[in-house]
């Protein structure tokens, strides 16, 4: 059964964060979190979407799906970094930045700790944001 997807408007960064998180989940990424950075003055965007992958082909598959979907919705073309190594791919939509990471790379950089004062969410199949506590997020590193 196909998951429900949010209808994305170009200016709606919250819906874009939810959509990209759902796309990561569709390709079986693990520990998909949305970090709301809007209250952090020095943040490089409004949202980070972070997920873990088991392999480089999975990283590539998630990246391809997000880029294809963004073209289908006629969104602003994002900047993409990391396609050479496929260990950590960043898809930068300006206000929403998607981090697709191999598990060892995510463990090394621990972006959730670096941005620990953000608000953390997961997303369900109905596109609802589910709040998470920082302790719940950190469980992936134990």
URJO-V245525 format. One record per residue. N is the residue number from 1. SS is DSSP state (@ for helix, = for strand, . for the rest). Layout:
N|SS + N|SS
//
This chain:
1|. + 2|. + 3|. + 4|. + 5|. + 6|. + 7|. + 8|. + 9|. + 10|. + 11|. + 12|. + 13|@ + 14|@ + 15|@ + 16|@ + 17|@ + 18|@ + 19|@ + 20|@ + 21|@ + 22|@ + 23|@ + 24|@ + 25|@ + 26|@ + 27|. + 28|. + 29|. + 30|= + 31|= + 32|= + 33|= + 34|= + 35|= + 36|= + 37|. + 38|. + 39|. + 40|. + 41|. + 42|. + 43|. + 44|. + 45|. + 46|. + 47|= + 48|= + 49|= + 50|= + 51|= + 52|= + 53|= + 54|. + 55|. + 56|@ + 57|@ + 58|@ + 59|@ + 60|@ + 61|@ + 62|@ + 63|@ + 64|@ + 65|@ + 66|@ + 67|@ + 68|@ + 69|@ + 70|@ + 71|@ + 72|@ + 73|. + 74|. + 75|. + 76|. + 77|. + 78|. + 79|= + 80|= + 81|= + 82|. + 83|. + 84|. + 85|. + 86|. + 87|. + 88|= + 89|= + 90|= + 91|= + 92|= + 93|. + 94|. + 95|. + 96|= + 97|= + 98|= + 99|= + 100|= + 101|= + 102|= + 103|@ + 104|@ + 105|@ + 106|@ + 107|@ + 108|@ + 109|@ + 110|. + 111|@ + 112|@ + 113|@ + 114|@ + 115|. + 116|. + 117|. + 118|. + 119|= + 120|= + 121|= + 122|= + 123|= + 124|. + 125|. + 126|. + 127|. + 128|. + 129|= + 130|= + 131|= + 132|= + 133|. + 134|@ + 135|@ + 136|@ + 137|@ + 138|@ + 139|@ + 140|@ + 141|@ + 142|.
//
